[in-house]
Every structure is written in C-alpha cells, then in structure tokens.
C-alpha cells in the first residue's frame, strides 16, 4: 500500500532581512539608502513526513529548526520553495506565539481556537476541559500579560492538546513548567501522538525526548539538512559532532 504523506517540503529557503547597525542614522545624515543585512536561516531543504509519523528536529542554536517549524505553521512565508500540508489542519505549540497580551486567558482560548480553524461552538464544547487542564485558577479571567512564563505555557499547551489538529508542531514546550505539569503534559503528548492518524513535528534539545518519541530525526546544521534517518542512525552521529 502506498504511503500517505502529510507534509511535503521542497527546496525551502527563508531569509531574515534587517538593517545593519547605525545604518538608519548614517542614511539620514548622508541621504543614502540603508544597508540591508540578509541572513539566510534555511537554505533549500527538502523532506517529507508520512501521515501518522513523528519527526524530530535536532541541531545547535541558529540552525534553522524553529524557523522551519514556523514556516510549516504558516507564520513565515518561504522566499523560495514550497510547503504542502495536503489539506491537513495544523497547530503550533510554542511559548510566545499566538496570544494577545491584553486579552484574558479565556478570551485567548477562543482567539487561538478560531485561528486554528475551529468554530466558536467547537471551542465552547472544549472550553472547560482546556481550563481544567491548564490549571491556572482565577488567572484564566485575567489578561495574559499578567501571567508568569509557567502559566503562559500551561494555557498554550492546554489549548493545543485539547483542540486536536491533524498535524501538531511542538517547539521545546515539553521542557517548560513545574514538575507536576511537565509530567502531565508529557503524558498527554504521548497520548496524542499515539494516534495513528496524527502527524507530529518536534523541535527539542532533549535528545532523550527525541529518541523516545520520534520515528525519524532530521538534523539541521546552519540551514542545511546534515542527516535524516531513524534516531539510532542520526543521534549518535550528532552527539559525536557536537562533542568535537
């Protein structure tokens, strides 16, 4: 039987553009155009993820892991290349993404849910489950800007975990929060990704998490794919590389 593909990435290029230091001041004084500094974060990568599989991204800081994940979520647009999610719904679980600071936690549940493509009624049906899982007490009725990073991560995780999508993108969230919540979120994540129809992409520096949860590992280095394969194929080579 032919495999069903959930994610296809072809020749993906993403670059950041920024002004060089003092170029604004210099350009105002001299009346010249500002010098634009371009950093190519992702340099033409291609890969596929089969439906129901769990892919882990590894690589040192600045290798393009989170940039690629945000491109899969639709936050960043490719400068070149393409991303095809084959009609699947997708959610990104990443601290610092998606909440409006002035809105309450409860209001952000609805905002985040609607951005994920759920109807107001679908969110309402899951509202109590999200609030119970997040377990942040009366803070659910307070603006998110008053939250600690732990409360923020609890609510973000609860929304994504309870409002289930076809593809889940997870960026280091499993390592955030108090010990009790870490265990609860880890167990919930294992439950979610055990669904044979759900596709998951995880970015993590925890090689033990990647080794335990993932079917495949993609090693990114300076915006390029260094190696892709099973955890047993990729992780030892990555550890050896990082030790040198």
Backbone bond lengths (Angstrom), bond angles and torsions (degrees), N, CA, C in turn:
res aa  C-N    CA-C-N  psi(-1)  N-CA   C-N-CA  omega(-1)  CA-C   N-CA-C  phi
1 X - - - 1.470 - - 1.524 109.78 -
2 X 1.312 115.52 134.76 1.459 120.18 -177.86 1.527 110.23 -71.04
3 X 1.333 115.29 136.53 1.463 119.52 -178.68 1.526 110.66 -68.67
4 X 1.346 115.51 148.71 1.463 121.34 177.37 1.523 108.41 -99.64
5 X 1.308 115.94 124.94 1.462 120.95 -176.70 1.530 110.12 -95.16
6 X 1.333 116.60 134.02 1.470 121.36 179.83 1.522 111.87 -99.38
7 X 1.337 117.29 -32.24 1.473 121.84 -177.86 1.524 108.88 -135.87
8 X 1.328 115.63 128.28 1.464 121.18 173.62 1.528 109.14 -125.42
9 X 1.312 116.34 121.20 1.469 122.26 178.15 1.526 107.75 -117.52
10 X 1.342 115.80 125.93 1.467 120.27 -178.60 1.530 110.82 -126.30
11 X 1.315 115.80 121.47 1.473 123.48 172.52 1.534 112.12 49.14
12 X 1.326 116.67 48.88 1.473 121.95 -175.33 1.524 111.47 -76.37
13 X 1.340 114.62 122.50 1.471 121.97 174.53 1.524 108.80 -121.55
14 X 1.333 117.02 130.30 1.464 121.61 174.52 1.524 108.72 -136.73
15 X 1.327 115.67 127.54 1.464 121.01 -180.00 1.519 110.00 -125.18
16 X 1.325 115.04 145.93 1.464 121.34 173.97 1.516 108.36 -100.47
17 X 1.326 114.56 138.48 1.457 119.77 177.45 1.520 109.79 -115.00
18 X 1.317 116.50 131.16 1.463 120.54 179.57 1.516 110.59 -147.73
19 X 1.311 115.48 158.32 1.461 120.05 177.84 1.519 110.17 -80.09
20 X 1.312 116.46 139.16 1.462 119.86 175.19 1.525 109.75 -67.22
21 X 1.309 116.54 157.28 1.462 121.39 -178.37 1.528 110.86 -55.35
22 X 1.308 114.79 135.89 1.471 123.73 175.96 1.532 113.92 65.19
23 X 1.333 118.13 3.72 1.463 118.77 -176.25 1.527 112.02 -67.48
24 X 1.354 117.42 -30.88 1.466 120.12 178.83 1.525 109.31 -65.43
25 X 1.321 116.16 -48.66 1.467 120.75 179.30 1.528 110.64 -60.55
26 X 1.330 115.03 -44.46 1.453 120.58 -177.97 1.528 110.79 -63.82
27 X 1.348 115.14 -41.80 1.463 118.86 -177.78 1.525 111.50 -68.99
28 X 1.341 117.00 -33.54 1.462 120.24 177.27 1.530 111.09 -66.84
29 X 1.340 115.22 -39.83 1.462 119.61 -178.35 1.523 111.94 -72.38
30 X 1.346 115.38 -37.13 1.460 119.07 -173.84 1.525 113.29 -101.13
31 X 1.359 115.51 -9.70 1.455 119.41 -179.62 1.503 113.66 69.45
32 X 1.349 115.64 24.08 1.463 120.02 179.85 1.520 110.75 -103.27
33 X 1.324 115.29 163.48 1.453 119.93 176.42 1.527 109.71 -68.38
34 X 1.323 115.55 145.57 1.462 120.60 179.10 1.525 110.44 -68.97
35 X 1.334 114.92 146.62 1.456 120.22 174.06 1.526 108.81 -79.62
36 X 1.303 115.71 123.74 1.457 120.27 179.95 1.527 109.04 -96.38
37 X 1.317 115.12 129.15 1.463 121.07 177.31 1.520 107.95 -100.20
38 X 1.318 117.49 126.96 1.459 121.97 -178.74 1.523 109.84 -114.85
39 X 1.326 115.06 126.46 1.456 121.38 177.19 1.520 108.32 -115.30
40 X 1.317 116.47 117.77 1.462 120.48 -179.49 1.530 108.68 -87.00
41 X 1.331 116.05 105.58 1.467 121.63 -175.22 1.526 112.18 -81.20
42 X 1.344 116.06 -35.26 1.463 121.36 180.00 1.529 107.26 -129.08
43 X 1.349 116.34 128.19 1.463 120.35 -165.65 1.530 114.19 -118.69
44 X 1.328 115.98 54.35 1.465 118.17 173.49 1.508 114.33 88.03
45 X 1.325 117.43 46.25 1.464 120.43 -178.65 1.524 111.29 -89.81
46 X 1.328 115.48 150.33 1.470 122.38 178.03 1.523 108.81 -138.14
47 X 1.336 115.59 135.72 1.459 120.27 176.06 1.528 109.45 -165.77
48 X 1.323 115.50 164.19 1.470 122.26 175.94 1.522 109.20 -127.92
49 X 1.331 115.27 150.05 1.463 120.68 173.32 1.521 107.34 -124.37
50 X 1.317 115.02 123.14 1.462 120.87 179.66 1.524 109.79 -73.33
51 X 1.315 116.62 144.33 1.468 121.92 178.77 1.534 110.17 -55.10
52 X 1.338 115.32 132.85 1.454 120.56 177.92 1.514 114.71 86.66
53 X 1.339 117.67 -4.54 1.460 121.53 -179.19 1.529 111.10 -90.51
54 X 1.325 115.47 161.32 1.462 122.19 178.56 1.521 107.93 -119.26
55 X 1.334 116.04 115.66 1.461 122.37 -179.27 1.517 109.53 -106.83
56 X 1.318 116.80 131.00 1.460 121.46 176.43 1.515 111.17 -107.81
57 X 1.340 116.30 135.25 1.465 121.88 173.63 1.523 108.77 -98.39
58 X 1.320 117.39 129.92 1.465 121.43 171.82 1.525 108.87 -127.21
59 X 1.318 115.30 164.65 1.464 121.24 -178.58 1.507 109.64 148.59
60 X 1.314 116.05 156.70 1.469 119.94 -179.17 1.530 110.00 -69.20
61 X 1.325 116.97 167.19 1.467 121.44 178.35 1.529 109.88 -57.00
62 X 1.339 115.45 138.38 1.463 119.92 178.60 1.512 114.04 84.36
63 X 1.325 117.46 11.43 1.466 119.85 -177.27 1.526 113.32 -87.02
64 X 1.366 116.61 -10.33 1.466 120.21 177.08 1.518 114.49 106.76
65 X 1.335 117.46 8.13 1.471 121.23 -176.02 1.533 111.97 -63.81
66 X 1.348 116.60 -56.95 1.464 120.70 -177.46 1.528 111.42 -67.15
67 X 1.323 117.09 -33.05 1.465 120.74 176.85 1.530 110.24 -61.88
68 X 1.326 116.26 -44.91 1.464 120.78 178.43 1.527 110.80 -63.41
69 X 1.341 116.33 -42.11 1.465 120.37 179.77 1.529 110.72 -62.04
70 X 1.321 117.27 -41.84 1.467 121.13 179.85 1.527 111.34 -69.55
71 X 1.311 117.17 -29.47 1.469 120.18 174.16 1.528 110.30 -68.24
72 X 1.331 116.95 -40.46 1.467 120.70 176.72 1.527 111.07 -62.51
73 X 1.347 115.81 -32.84 1.472 121.03 179.92 1.517 112.77 -80.51
74 X 1.338 117.60 -8.37 1.460 120.93 179.48 1.518 113.98 88.08
75 X 1.335 116.98 8.10 1.469 120.31 179.68 1.534 110.22 -78.00
76 X 1.321 116.89 -40.04 1.459 122.28 175.96 1.519 109.52 -107.13
77 X 1.325 116.80 140.57 1.463 121.69 175.09 1.527 109.55 -96.51
78 X 1.316 117.71 137.98 1.467 119.55 177.76 1.524 111.24 -62.95
79 X 1.318 116.94 141.39 1.468 121.41 170.78 1.522 109.01 -77.55
80 X 1.320 114.56 -27.47 1.465 120.67 177.74 1.522 106.94 -157.35
81 X 1.332 116.29 151.37 1.456 120.13 179.42 1.513 112.02 94.14
82 X 1.327 116.02 -172.43 1.461 119.77 -174.70 1.524 112.37 -145.58
83 X 1.354 114.18 154.92 1.463 122.89 174.06 1.521 107.26 -128.23
84 X 1.319 116.71 125.55 1.468 121.80 179.39 1.524 108.41 -122.27
85 X 1.346 116.55 117.27 1.461 121.52 178.75 1.529 112.24 -96.69
86 X 1.321 116.20 6.78 1.469 123.14 173.62 1.532 113.07 52.23
87 X 1.354 115.34 39.32 1.465 120.57 175.29 1.519 115.13 80.16
88 X 1.328 118.18 4.56 1.465 121.24 -178.73 1.524 111.66 -81.15
89 X 1.339 116.02 145.50 1.467 120.71 172.91 1.528 108.48 -77.85
90 X 1.337 116.53 147.71 1.460 120.20 -173.65 1.521 110.72 -137.08
91 X 1.340 116.47 143.21 1.464 121.22 174.55 1.516 109.16 -133.39
92 X 1.337 115.47 145.57 1.463 122.09 178.38 1.513 109.30 -111.44
93 X 1.322 115.59 124.26 1.453 121.32 176.45 1.520 107.41 -105.76
94 X 1.341 115.18 102.26 1.462 120.87 -177.05 1.512 109.47 -151.85
95 X 1.317 117.00 128.55 1.460 120.33 -179.10 1.526 109.51 -65.18
96 X 1.322 115.85 131.80 1.463 120.21 178.07 1.514 113.57 97.17
97 X 1.322 117.17 0.65 1.463 120.11 -178.56 1.523 110.03 -116.57
98 X 1.351 115.99 127.95 1.454 119.76 164.16 1.511 119.57 100.06
99 X 1.342 119.98 -14.81 1.455 120.29 -179.52 1.528 111.38 -94.71
100 X 1.337 115.23 147.28 1.466 121.09 172.88 1.531 107.50 -96.61
101 X 1.331 118.13 114.94 1.470 122.03 -171.82 1.520 115.02 -56.67
102 X 1.345 118.14 -33.59 1.467 120.78 -175.70 1.526 113.10 -81.04
103 X 1.339 116.83 -15.33 1.465 120.47 179.02 1.522 110.17 -86.06
104 X 1.317 116.86 154.69 1.458 121.23 177.89 1.533 109.75 -72.32
105 X 1.327 115.18 166.65 1.452 119.83 176.06 1.516 111.76 -57.96
106 X 1.340 116.58 -43.19 1.466 121.24 -179.70 1.531 110.70 -62.84
107 X 1.328 116.79 -43.16 1.472 120.09 178.60 1.531 110.89 -64.28
108 X 1.330 115.88 -36.19 1.461 119.84 179.06 1.523 112.57 -69.63
109 X 1.320 117.02 -26.43 1.467 120.26 174.34 1.527 109.21 -59.60
110 X 1.337 116.16 -45.88 1.472 120.76 -178.69 1.526 111.05 -70.08
111 X 1.333 116.08 -41.29 1.468 119.65 179.70 1.529 110.33 -62.42
112 X 1.327 115.84 -49.61 1.469 120.07 -178.90 1.522 110.68 -62.88
113 X 1.322 116.30 -42.20 1.463 120.32 -179.64 1.510 112.94 -62.39
114 X 1.336 116.41 -42.29 1.473 119.94 179.49 1.528 111.44 -68.83
115 X 1.341 116.46 -33.88 1.470 119.81 176.23 1.529 111.26 -66.74
116 X 1.333 115.85 -26.54 1.467 120.52 176.76 1.525 112.05 -81.94
117 X 1.352 115.87 -5.99 1.461 119.37 176.98 1.519 115.44 98.63
118 X 1.343 116.94 9.87 1.463 119.95 178.81 1.526 110.21 -88.79
119 X 1.332 116.03 150.30 1.461 120.47 177.71 1.524 109.31 -79.33
120 X 1.334 115.50 163.00 1.463 120.13 179.44 1.532 110.74 -59.81
121 X 1.314 116.97 -38.49 1.461 120.15 179.69 1.524 111.44 -67.57
122 X 1.324 117.09 -39.96 1.472 120.54 178.18 1.531 110.80 -61.77
123 X 1.334 115.61 -39.53 1.460 120.14 179.02 1.527 110.16 -68.90
124 X 1.322 115.45 -42.47 1.469 120.58 179.32 1.530 111.07 -59.03
125 X 1.333 115.91 -39.75 1.462 120.63 179.59 1.530 111.84 -62.66
126 X 1.354 116.26 -27.70 1.468 121.15 -176.34 1.533 112.81 -104.29
127 X 1.335 116.23 -2.67 1.475 120.92 -172.32 1.533 113.02 -55.62
128 X 1.324 117.25 -50.75 1.470 120.74 -177.23 1.525 111.33 -63.62
129 X 1.325 116.39 -37.94 1.462 120.49 178.84 1.534 110.81 -63.90
130 X 1.341 116.27 -40.68 1.469 121.05 177.95 1.527 110.63 -64.11
131 X 1.345 116.41 -47.37 1.462 121.34 -178.46 1.524 110.97 -62.48
132 X 1.332 116.71 -42.03 1.465 121.02 179.37 1.520 110.88 -65.17
133 X 1.326 116.85 -43.28 1.465 120.31 -178.73 1.530 110.50 -66.05
134 X 1.336 117.23 -42.55 1.465 120.81 -178.77 1.528 111.60 -62.97
135 X 1.335 117.20 -38.03 1.464 123.26 173.51 1.536 112.05 54.01
136 X 1.352 115.76 53.10 1.474 119.63 178.46 1.529 111.48 -113.27
137 X 1.327 116.51 14.24 1.460 121.46 174.03 1.516 113.38 62.25
138 X 1.336 115.35 -139.80 1.465 121.57 -176.26 1.525 113.04 -68.53
139 X 1.337 116.85 -12.00 1.468 119.61 179.56 1.526 111.86 -64.93
140 X 1.330 117.63 -18.41 1.463 120.43 178.04 1.530 110.20 -60.62
141 X 1.344 117.93 -22.48 1.470 122.42 -179.83 1.536 112.00 -100.16
142 X 1.327 116.98 7.13 1.473 121.20 179.93 1.530 110.47 -109.63
143 X 1.348 117.32 156.85 1.471 119.68 179.59 1.530 111.64 -59.33
144 X 1.309 116.08 141.60 1.464 122.21 -178.16 1.537 111.73 -60.38
145 X 1.341 116.96 -26.39 1.472 119.74 -179.55 1.529 111.82 -64.63
146 X 1.344 117.87 -15.28 1.467 121.25 178.53 1.531 111.69 -90.40
147 X 1.319 117.92 -1.97 1.463 122.07 -174.61 1.529 112.12 -79.23
148 X 1.315 115.39 149.27 1.464 120.64 166.44 1.527 107.47 -77.22
149 X 1.334 117.16 166.71 1.473 119.90 179.05 1.529 110.27 -62.60
150 X 1.352 116.38 -32.30 1.459 119.89 178.44 1.510 112.70 -65.25
151 X 1.335 117.08 -44.60 1.466 121.19 178.56 1.527 110.57 -65.38
152 X 1.308 115.89 -40.32 1.461 121.65 178.94 1.535 109.88 -58.54
153 X 1.344 115.09 -47.56 1.460 119.86 -177.43 1.524 111.44 -67.08
154 X 1.333 116.90 -36.38 1.462 120.40 178.56 1.527 111.29 -62.15
155 X 1.336 115.99 -46.28 1.459 119.51 -179.21 1.523 110.95 -67.50
156 X 1.334 117.04 -42.82 1.470 121.01 179.29 1.520 110.63 -59.65
157 X 1.323 115.69 -44.39 1.460 119.70 -179.78 1.527 110.74 -65.31
158 X 1.340 115.97 -44.13 1.469 120.31 -177.51 1.524 111.48 -59.73
159 X 1.332 117.00 -43.34 1.466 120.90 -179.50 1.524 110.74 -61.68
160 X 1.334 115.90 -49.43 1.462 119.97 -176.78 1.525 112.10 -68.98
161 X 1.335 116.08 -36.12 1.465 119.76 -177.70 1.527 112.51 -72.80
162 X 1.332 116.51 -36.50 1.473 120.17 -176.66 1.528 111.25 -84.99
163 X 1.341 117.11 -39.68 1.470 120.88 176.10 1.534 107.51 -88.02
164 X 1.312 115.66 85.82 1.465 120.58 -170.61 1.531 112.49 -76.16
165 X 1.339 115.43 133.19 1.464 121.93 176.37 1.528 109.51 -113.65
166 X 1.345 116.10 169.52 1.470 120.76 -179.49 1.525 111.59 -66.51
167 X 1.358 114.77 -39.43 1.465 120.79 -179.61 1.524 108.64 -119.98
168 X 1.318 116.94 127.43 1.463 121.55 176.23 1.525 109.27 -112.37
169 X 1.325 115.92 127.89 1.459 122.87 177.24 1.522 107.82 -109.76
170 X 1.320 117.16 122.36 1.464 121.55 -172.26 1.524 109.45 -122.76
171 X 1.341 115.96 122.40 1.471 120.92 -177.09 1.525 110.63 -116.71
172 X 1.322 116.93 91.92 1.472 124.04 172.52 1.523 115.20 60.45
173 X 1.321 119.43 9.02 1.467 120.58 -172.50 1.523 112.54 -69.61
174 X 1.327 117.01 -27.76 1.462 119.72 -176.55 1.525 112.78 -63.34
175 X 1.329 117.15 -16.08 1.464 119.86 -177.92 1.529 112.47 -95.78
176 X 1.340 117.81 5.71 1.465 121.62 -175.20 1.523 110.78 -108.93
177 X 1.349 115.34 145.42 1.465 120.13 176.09 1.517 111.88 108.80
178 X 1.330 115.86 173.64 1.458 119.96 -179.89 1.527 110.18 -74.95
179 X 1.339 116.15 169.91 1.467 121.20 -173.16 1.525 112.69 -59.28
180 X 1.337 116.06 -41.71 1.470 120.05 -178.96 1.519 110.95 -64.42
181 X 1.339 116.40 -44.35 1.462 119.88 -178.98 1.532 110.69 -69.54
182 X 1.343 117.44 -35.91 1.465 120.44 177.34 1.526 110.46 -57.25
183 X 1.329 114.97 -45.45 1.471 119.25 -179.26 1.525 110.53 -65.93
184 X 1.343 116.15 -43.02 1.472 120.20 -179.86 1.526 110.97 -63.85
185 X 1.332 116.65 -43.79 1.468 120.22 -178.22 1.523 111.16 -69.29
186 X 1.329 116.30 -36.92 1.469 120.01 179.45 1.526 110.18 -65.26
187 X 1.333 115.81 -43.32 1.470 120.04 178.97 1.525 111.15 -65.02
188 X 1.343 116.28 -39.67 1.467 120.75 177.98 1.525 110.31 -64.90
189 X 1.334 115.60 -41.34 1.456 119.68 -179.97 1.526 110.87 -63.50
190 X 1.322 116.24 -41.40 1.471 119.48 178.12 1.535 110.51 -61.91
191 X 1.327 116.02 -38.62 1.468 121.35 178.32 1.526 110.71 -64.27
192 X 1.330 115.75 -44.07 1.470 120.44 -177.81 1.522 111.82 -66.10
193 X 1.320 115.82 -44.87 1.468 118.22 -174.05 1.524 112.63 -80.69
194 X 1.338 116.93 -7.40 1.465 119.31 175.31 1.532 111.48 -76.42
195 X 1.350 116.45 -12.12 1.463 121.70 176.46 1.532 108.78 -67.01
196 X 1.315 116.20 119.20 1.469 121.31 -174.72 1.525 113.01 -63.11
197 X 1.339 117.56 -17.41 1.464 120.75 -178.95 1.529 113.21 -96.73
198 X 1.335 116.58 -6.86 1.470 119.02 -176.71 1.530 110.52 -95.80
199 X 1.320 115.93 132.32 1.460 122.35 178.75 1.524 108.36 -103.29
200 X 1.328 116.36 136.38 1.461 120.67 -174.75 1.520 110.10 -131.56
201 X 1.339 115.85 136.95 1.467 121.87 171.21 1.525 107.43 -121.89
202 X 1.326 116.35 123.72 1.460 122.12 -176.48 1.523 109.97 -117.84
203 X 1.339 116.14 130.02 1.462 121.96 169.30 1.522 107.04 -105.27
204 X 1.336 116.52 123.70 1.463 118.90 -179.29 1.520 110.87 -156.28
205 X 1.350 114.65 147.67 1.469 120.80 172.10 1.522 110.40 -90.03
206 X 1.342 116.29 -7.50 1.460 120.76 179.06 1.518 109.27 -84.30
207 X 1.319 116.33 101.75 1.463 120.18 -177.93 1.527 111.42 -67.72
208 X 1.338 117.51 -28.71 1.462 120.09 177.56 1.533 110.43 -65.99
209 X 1.352 116.85 -39.05 1.468 121.32 176.60 1.526 110.32 -64.06
210 X 1.324 116.26 -46.56 1.466 121.61 -179.93 1.524 110.22 -61.68
211 X 1.333 115.82 -44.64 1.464 120.88 -178.32 1.531 111.46 -63.06
212 X 1.318 115.79 -40.02 1.462 120.47 -175.63 1.523 113.08 -77.30
213 X 1.348 117.47 -37.55 1.457 120.67 -171.05 1.527 114.88 -95.99
214 X 1.323 117.72 -27.63 1.472 119.76 -165.32 1.526 114.34 -96.16
215 X 1.337 114.46 145.94 1.466 122.01 172.95 1.522 110.50 -83.77
216 X 1.336 114.98 -37.51 1.466 121.46 -179.39 1.523 110.05 -133.70
217 X 1.321 115.77 154.67 1.467 121.31 178.16 1.528 108.76 -128.30
218 X 1.327 115.62 133.17 1.466 122.10 176.16 1.518 107.74 -114.14
219 X 1.312 116.29 118.55 1.468 123.04 -178.99 1.527 108.75 -97.28
220 X 1.326 115.32 113.61 1.467 121.29 176.99 1.528 109.94 -99.29
221 X 1.321 115.19 137.38 1.465 120.55 178.00 1.523 109.24 -140.35
222 X 1.331 114.81 114.82 1.481 121.49 179.04 1.526 111.70 52.62
223 X 1.347 115.18 42.21 1.464 120.27 174.27 1.508 115.72 85.17
224 X 1.334 117.39 0.09 1.458 121.79 179.21 1.529 110.35 -118.75
225 X 1.329 116.06 156.39 1.467 120.18 173.79 1.519 108.57 -81.16
226 X 1.322 115.63 117.59 1.464 122.07 178.37 1.526 110.32 -83.28
227 X 1.342 115.80 -41.33 1.467 120.09 -179.82 1.523 108.94 -163.48
228 X 1.321 116.43 149.05 1.462 121.73 174.11 1.527 107.63 -139.23
229 X 1.343 115.32 136.49 1.458 119.42 -177.73 1.513 110.27 173.54
230 X 1.320 116.46 -162.55 1.458 120.21 178.24 1.532 109.58 -72.78
231 X 1.343 118.41 160.34 1.468 120.03 176.61 1.524 112.72 -53.84
232 X 1.334 117.59 -39.70 1.466 121.07 -179.39 1.526 112.39 -67.56
233 X 1.322 116.52 -26.32 1.468 120.47 178.90 1.526 111.76 -81.88
234 X 1.339 116.50 -39.08 1.468 120.31 -169.42 1.530 113.29 -94.58
235 X 1.321 118.00 -44.09 1.469 120.54 -170.95 1.530 113.67 -62.33
236 X 1.356 120.48 -45.49 1.467 118.60 178.40 1.534 113.56 -59.13
237 X 1.333 115.77 -38.59 1.465 119.92 178.78 1.534 110.93 -67.52
238 X 1.322 116.05 -38.20 1.474 121.32 177.59 1.536 110.31 -65.79
239 X 1.324 116.65 -44.01 1.473 120.37 179.28 1.520 111.12 -61.92
240 X 1.314 116.66 -40.91 1.461 121.52 177.99 1.528 111.59 -64.36
241 X 1.329 114.96 -41.90 1.478 120.93 178.15 1.522 111.30 -62.12
242 X 1.351 116.73 -44.59 1.456 121.23 -177.55 1.524 112.60 -72.20
243 X 1.331 117.55 -22.68 1.468 121.30 -180.00 1.519 112.31 -77.45
244 X 1.334 116.32 -20.08 1.469 120.25 -178.12 1.528 112.29 -83.36
